[in-house]
């Protein structure tokens, strides 16, 4: 198996995964979506809420806010003390009085590194005289428990496309029409001949296949995949990927040991 990281930012990643079957990349997709741990607000204590929304609605909105998570703490998920309470807890407070809009950035933590990733997510509007006073606690969990612990908001893959271009079978006017009817930047015309500018996106050139016939044939490599995913910012994309691969490695190792014991 070979994994080539083509593009990576704090919140997104594009990989080329080669030498595997579809079940493996699907396992990676499912692990990223549901099994990589992160912090999320799990408990909200209201001391005053005279807004137009019930406590339950506000608690749900607050629980979905992306909480920054230190990747070195992910192994603490599920650990509890003698009283059954989580050992790793991040606490927030919020005190606001209207008229104003309460935003995610109004949640304050003792440690600034735990400030909500996006401070401009609206939570509720407060009219004149309305108040919102609360405390919140964030703990580690994963997407199998609730969507608020889901690190990735999008993850998907496709077979790696390959294309055979035979310009002997393509007329110049067909080449121009194929470029015009394909998303910009994928195909081009050079010296009257059709050329592929973005090989990894050539599967989107289905109109070119219809126009050019046997001169433009797209196939797919069933052992090579383009894999993309995005996070909500609570974990960096690279950290989420490494944790997902560690989880898969651990699971496959246990499976291998179980088979060896038979």
Secondary structure, DSSP 8 states (H G I E B T S, - for coil): -EEEEEEE-SSEEEEEEES--HHHHHHHHHHHHHTS-EEEEEEEEEEEE-SSS-HHHHHHHHHTS-----GGGGGGTT-B-TTS-BS--EEEEEEEESSEEEEGGG-EESSGGGS-S-TT-EEEEE-TT-EEEEEEEEEEE-TTT-GGG--EEEEEEEEEEEEEE-GGG--HHHHHHHHHTS-TTSEEEETTEEEES-GGGGGG-HHHHHHHGGGEEEEEEEEEEEEEEEE-SSS-HHHHHHHHHHHHHHHHHHHHHHHHT-
